[in-house]
């Protein structure tokens, strides 16, 4: 039976949200369930939600079908939809830029569509881009990594805010949280530390899908001037699912997020961006390999002695080809997650910071205490500097995390 327009939408937090639509299986099932993304369901309904609209799409290389065709290429060839513009985030629409870069304004060679740059644009400036593009409705379809400091969710936030200013409709096509949506973890951002790696008060590992985040943003942070929002849910996704359970192809959402394993550890080990140790950029296992020249086996031993759930640590050596310590042999460790359901990436990241500082004299906070932007306050840095252990640091955000979890619960749709 064809989906109806009413059955397809979960708009602005309406109570009549779509059911998940598949039978329950375990997260480690040997046969993968068939998950249908928001785009799959939109297309199956003949793009009824976008009928009569001039449409622009905010996307990147992850906006693909299960057959790995990009949704822009699919929609451009479909007469049922009037696609007139594309908007690219950090790394760009086609993904040609490294971290901290974008592709600028160009015409896409494959479709001829104008591509506009959203990176580092927000507010009225971004609203002016939407107005100049001539679109009526803006569609968002990007695969997230599940961490507050992964910038695509703030592209979502900025685009929602700008769309409201420009008087445009906004539609979010949902995709899975690749590290499951079971729980929110970690410290909650304090407003004084807002930046493009964290605009608003959400947890470091938010445990939400992009559509759920859009509903939360609209209901909590944009409520004085909300955007005209609709979300198109997935079918076949369960909160316990990791990416490998979905049957979807993994397309790296950024150059240093090559696999779902990277995403699994990222919300903890990205904290090493704020230290003098390499976070593994310039290797084949970014965020899983950590280290610096002069670090030896004592770090892996100290980390292993913490008995952190779901993960082992192996002494490792690597030579980054770019970023920190380029061309130098780094000693350190590699994370091996053996039980992804038990694994707590944020606790693990804190444990690794505590032990690295204890065993390596060269440990430093770098880039004007960038760690404070990543964690959302000075708390983590000052506690570790004062000699706090892992449990003390993790316990310091108990109350703020509990408050966020209560807010988060109102916007969960699976």
C-alpha positions in Angstrom: 0.0 0.0 0.0 1.4 3.4 -0.9 2.2 5.8 1.9 -0.1 8.7 2.3 1.2 12.2 3.0 -0.4 12.1 6.5 1.3 8.8 7.2 4.7 10.0 6.0 5.2 13.0 8.1 6.1 13.7 11.7 5.9 17.5 11.6 7.0 19.8 14.3 6.7 17.1 17.1 3.1 16.1 16.2 1.8 13.2 18.2 1.0 11.1 15.1 4.6 10.1 14.4 5.3 7.1 12.1 5.8 3.7 13.6 9.2 2.0 13.2 7.7 -0.5 10.8 9.8 -3.6 11.3 9.9 -6.6 13.7 12.3 -6.4 16.6 15.7 -8.1 16.3 18.8 -7.9 18.5 21.4 -5.3 17.8 23.9 -8.1 16.9 21.6 -10.0 14.5 23.4 -11.8 11.8 20.7 -10.8 9.2 20.5 -7.0 8.8 17.1 -5.4 8.8 16.2 -3.3 5.8 16.1 0.3 7.0 14.4 3.0 4.9 15.8 6.5 5.4 13.8 9.6 5.3 14.6 10.1 1.7 13.5 6.6 0.8 10.1 7.3 2.3 9.8 10.8 0.8 10.6 9.3 -2.7 8.2 6.4 -2.1 5.4 8.9 -1.5 6.1 10.7 -4.8 7.7 13.7 -3.1 4.1 14.8 -2.1 5.5 16.9 0.7 7.5 19.0 -1.8 4.7 19.3 -4.4 4.6 22.8 -6.0 7.7 24.0 -4.2 11.0 25.2 -5.5 13.4 23.0 -3.5 16.9 23.4 -2.3 18.9 20.7 -0.6 21.5 20.9 2.2 23.6 17.8 1.8 27.1 16.3 1.3 28.4 13.0 0.0 26.4 11.0 2.6 23.1 12.0 1.1 22.8 8.7 -0.8 20.3 6.0 -1.5 20.9 2.3 -0.5 22.2 1.9 -4.1 24.8 4.7 -3.3 23.2 7.2 -5.8 23.3 10.7 -4.5 19.8 12.1 -3.7 20.6 15.3 -5.7 21.3 13.2 -8.8 18.1 11.2 -8.2 15.9 14.2 -7.6 17.4 16.2 -10.5 16.3 13.4 -12.9 12.8 13.2 -11.5 10.1 15.5 -13.0 8.0 15.2 -9.9 10.2 17.6 -8.0 11.5 21.1 -8.9 15.0 21.0 -7.5 16.7 24.4 -8.1 19.6 24.7 -5.7 22.1 22.8 -3.5 23.7 24.1 -0.3 27.1 22.6 0.8 28.4 22.4 4.5 31.9 22.0 5.8 33.9 19.8 3.4 31.5 20.7 0.6 28.6 19.2 -1.3 30.8 16.8 -3.2 33.3 16.4 -0.4 36.4 17.9 -1.9 37.5 20.0 1.1 39.4 19.0 4.2 38.5 19.9 7.8 37.9 23.6 8.2 37.3 24.1 4.5 34.4 24.2 2.0 33.9 24.3 -1.8 32.5 27.9 -2.2 30.0 28.9 -4.8 30.0 26.9 -8.0 27.7 25.2 -10.6 27.6 21.4 -10.1 29.1 19.8 -13.3 26.9 16.7 -12.9 23.5 18.5 -12.7 24.2 22.1 -13.6 22.6 23.2 -10.3 23.9 26.2 -8.5 25.7 25.2 -5.3 25.9 27.7 -2.4 28.3 27.6 0.5 26.8 27.5 4.0 30.0 26.9 5.9 30.7 29.6 8.6 27.5 31.4 7.6 24.6 31.9 9.9 21.8 34.3 10.8 20.8 37.0 8.3 23.8 36.4 6.2 22.7 32.8 5.5 19.1 33.9 5.2 20.2 36.1 2.4 21.8 33.1 0.6 18.5 31.2 0.9 16.5 34.2 -0.4 18.9 34.7 -3.3 18.7 31.1 -4.3 14.9 31.4 -5.0 13.9 28.3 -3.0 10.6 27.9 -1.2 11.6 24.8 0.8 15.0 23.7 2.1 15.6 20.0 2.6 18.3 18.7 4.9 19.9 15.2 4.4 23.3 14.6 6.0 24.6 11.6 8.0 25.6 12.7 11.5 28.3 11.1 13.7 26.5 11.4 17.1 28.7 14.0 18.8 28.0 17.6 19.8 31.2 18.8 18.2 30.5 17.2 14.8 29.6 20.4 12.9 26.8 19.1 10.6 24.2 19.3 13.4 25.1 23.0 13.8 24.8 23.5 10.1 21.3 22.1 10.6 20.7 24.5 13.4 22.1 27.5 11.5 20.0 26.6 8.4 16.8 26.2 10.5 17.4 29.6 12.0 18.2 31.3 8.7 15.2 29.6 7.0 12.9 31.1 9.7 14.4 34.5 9.0 13.9 34.1 5.3 10.4 32.7 5.6 11.3 29.3 4.1 9.9 25.9 4.9 12.4 23.4 6.3 12.2 19.6 5.9 14.6 17.2 7.6 15.1 13.7 6.1 16.1 11.4 8.9 19.1 9.1 9.0 20.4 6.8 11.9 22.6 7.9 14.7 25.5 5.6 13.8 26.5 4.9 17.4 22.9 4.1 18.5 20.4 6.3 20.2 20.2 4.5 23.5 21.5 7.3 25.8 22.9 10.8 26.1 26.4 10.9 27.6 28.9 13.5 28.7 28.9 17.1 29.8 26.4 19.7 28.6 27.6 22.8 26.8 27.6 26.0 28.9 26.4 29.1 26.8 29.6 31.0 27.3 31.5 28.3 25.3 29.2 28.3 22.3 30.9 28.0 19.0 30.5 26.1 15.7 31.5 22.9 17.6 28.6 23.5 19.9 25.9 26.2 19.6 23.5 25.1 22.3 23.1 23.2 25.5 23.2 19.5 24.5 25.3 16.6 25.7 28.6 15.7 24.2 27.1 12.4 22.9 23.5 13.4 22.3 22.0 10.0 21.4 19.6 11.5 18.9 18.9 11.4 15.1 19.1 14.6 13.1 15.3 14.8 12.8 15.0 14.5 16.6 17.6 17.2 17.0 15.7 19.4 14.6 12.6 19.0 16.7 14.6 19.8 19.9 16.2 22.8 18.3 12.9 24.2 17.2 11.1 23.5 20.4 13.9 24.6 22.8 16.3 27.0 21.2 14.4 28.6 18.3 11.0 28.7 20.0 10.8 32.5 19.9 11.1 32.4 16.1 10.6 28.7 15.0 11.0 27.5 11.5 8.1 25.9 9.6 9.4 22.4 10.2 8.6 18.9 8.9 10.6 15.8 9.5 10.4 12.6 7.5 11.2 9.6 9.7 13.0 6.4 9.0 11.3 3.0 9.1 13.2 0.0 10.4 15.5 1.8 12.9 15.7 1.0 16.6 17.4 3.0 19.2 19.8 0.1 20.0 21.0 -0.1 16.4 24.6 0.6 15.5 25.3 1.5 11.9 26.3 -2.0 11.0 22.8 -3.2 11.9 21.1 -0.9 9.4 22.1 -2.5 6.1 22.9 1.0 4.8 26.2 1.8 3.0 28.7 3.8 5.0 29.8 6.9 3.1 32.5 8.9 5.1 30.7 12.1 6.3 34.1 13.8 6.4 37.6 12.8 5.4 38.6 11.7 8.9 35.5 9.7 9.6 36.3 6.7 7.3 34.3 4.0 9.1 31.5 3.5 11.6 34.2 2.3 14.0 35.6 5.9 13.9 32.2 7.3 14.8 31.9 4.9 17.7 34.9 6.3 19.5 34.8 9.9 18.1 32.7 11.5 20.8 35.4 10.6 23.4 38.7 10.6 21.5 38.1 13.8 19.6 38.9 15.5 22.9 42.6 14.9 22.0 42.3 17.7 19.4 42.7 19.9 22.5 46.0 18.3 23.6 49.6 18.0 22.4 48.9 14.4 21.4 47.9 13.4 17.9 44.3 12.3 17.6 45.3 10.1 14.7 44.6 12.5 11.8 47.0 11.6 9.0 46.7 7.9 9.7 44.3 5.2 8.4 42.6 5.0 11.9 41.9 8.5 12.9 40.5 8.8 16.5 41.3 5.2 17.1 45.1 5.8 17.1 46.4 8.4 19.7 49.9 9.4 20.6 52.9 11.6 20.3 56.7 11.4 20.0 58.1 10.2 23.3 55.0 8.3 24.5 55.7 4.7 25.3 54.0 1.5 26.5 53.2 2.9 29.9 50.2 4.8 28.6 48.5 1.7 27.1 49.2 -0.1 30.4 47.7 2.7 32.5 44.6 2.9 30.2 44.1 -0.8 30.4 44.3 -0.8 34.2 41.2 1.4 34.3 39.1 -1.6 33.2 36.9 0.7 31.1 33.9 -1.2 29.8 33.8 -2.6 26.3 37.3 -1.6 25.2 40.9 -2.8 25.2 44.0 -0.7 24.6 47.0 -1.8 22.6 50.5 -0.2 22.5 50.9 1.3 19.1 53.2 3.4 16.9 52.4 5.5 13.9 53.6 8.3 11.7 51.0 10.9 10.7 51.1 12.1 7.1 49.5 15.5 8.0 48.2 17.4 11.0 50.1 17.1 14.4 53.5 15.5 14.4 53.6 15.0 10.7 56.4 12.7 9.6 57.4 11.9 13.2 57.1 8.5 14.8 54.4 8.7 17.6 54.1 6.2 20.4 50.7 5.7 21.9 47.8 3.4 21.8 45.0 2.0 19.7 41.5 1.5 21.0 39.9 -1.9 20.3 36.2 -1.8 21.1 35.1 -5.4 21.8 31.6 -4.7 23.2 30.0 -1.7 21.5 26.9 -1.9 23.7 29.0 -1.7 27.0 31.4 0.9 25.6 31.1 4.4 26.9 33.1 6.7 24.5 33.0 9.8 26.7 34.2 8.0 29.9 36.8 6.4 27.8 38.0 9.7 26.4 38.3 11.2 29.9 40.1 8.1 31.2 42.6 8.5 28.3 43.2 12.2 29.1 43.7 11.4 32.8 46.2 8.7 32.1 48.0 10.5 29.3 48.6 13.5 31.6 49.8 11.2 34.4 52.4 9.2 32.3 53.7 11.6 29.7 55.5 14.8 30.8 54.9 16.4 27.4 51.1 16.5 27.9 49.7 20.0 27.3 46.4 21.6 26.5 46.8 23.4 23.1 45.1 26.0 20.8 44.0 28.4 23.6 42.4 25.7 25.6 40.4 24.3 22.7 39.4 21.5 25.0 37.0 23.9 26.7 35.1 24.4 23.4 35.0 20.6 22.9 33.8 19.8 26.4 31.6 22.9 26.7 33.2 24.4 29.8 36.4 24.7 31.8 35.4 21.9 34.1 37.1 18.9 32.5 40.4 20.7 32.0 40.6 22.2 35.5 39.6 18.9 37.2 42.2 16.9 35.3 44.8 19.6 36.1 43.9 19.3 39.7 44.5 15.6 39.7 40.9 14.3 39.6 40.5 10.7 38.5 38.1 9.4 35.8 35.2 8.9 38.1 35.5 12.4 39.6 35.5 14.0 36.2 32.6 12.0 34.9 30.6 12.6 38.1 31.0 16.3 37.7 28.3 16.6 35.0 25.8 14.2 36.5 23.1 16.8 37.3 23.4 18.8 34.0 23.2 15.5 32.0 20.2 14.3 33.9 18.5 17.7 33.1 19.3 17.3 29.4 18.0 13.8 29.3 14.7 15.0 30.6 14.4 17.5 27.8 15.7 15.1 25.2 13.0 12.5 26.1 10.3 14.8 24.8 11.7 14.8 21.3 12.5 11.1 20.8 10.6 9.6 17.9 11.7 6.0 17.9 
